[in-house]
Amino acid sequence: MATAVVLLVTVGMRQPAVEPPPPPAFVVEEQRPKPGEGIPRAGLAAPPDRPEVSDQAELDAWAGRVADKTQVSARVLAAYGRAEMWMARQKPSCHLSWTFLAGIGRVESRHGRFGGAEIGADGRVTKPIIGPALDGSPGVQAVRDTDGGKLDGDTTWDRAVGPMQFVPVTWRKYAERANGDGGEPDPQNIDDAAFTAARYLCSAGDDLATPVGWWHAVLFYNQAVTYGQDVFSGADAYAAASLQP
């Protein structure tokens, strides 16, 4: 009887299981440098590009470590990191960093999460990301349809597509399949989109490790200075977070 009472009291004193609180939202400090005034900090570099079988495991491990610090999914970071590695081989003088792509991805689509989309394990968004019609509305450039609606579903006006938001005409010029399987590049695939963004940013021959080169590239992607400042802020925040112990 005494044992039963003790057991009852012990069980009654137990606290119910409680879900741990979610981590605080990642904070990006708003910075407003003038074009040509500095570049974002350098982040934790992606693993070097080597042909060994261990490459993917090494890249995934790097992405997992950075994901914990930046709150960007490891699958998306792997795409950014792979693009950095490949551009280091194809255009080493460009000095593209994954943080530049992450800054763009944050502004353009919240890293593929715009409108409730997610990036699947295969790299594709779970629902297409299509921007507003470029119909000449206030503050919007007028761009008549250039692809018969193939990429954006609009046969009247062009729309930016995918997690890195390419207009069809730019996509056709710079797109390349990231995995080298010979398939058609897909702007709704984060690997293809990140690699194409890297090719586009490095296409003018700029050194992105210099203020002049970095700003020329970001304003080539979007001519608005406020856009470049938003990308700068995100890239710098992700770089700083990636270096934290």
Secondary structure, 3 states (H helix, E strand, C coil): CHHHHHHHHHHHHCCCCCCCCCCCCCCCCCCCCCCCCCCCCCCCCCCCCCCCCCHHHHHHHHHHHHHHHHCCCHHHHHHHHHHHHHHHHHCHHHCCCHHHHHHHHHHHHCCCCHHHCCECCCCEECCCCECCCCECCCCCCECECCCCCCCCCCCCECCCECCCCECHHHHHHHCCCCCCCCCCCCCCEHHHHHHHHHHHHCCCCCCCCCHHHHHHHHHHHCCCHHHHHHHHHHHHHHHHHHCCC
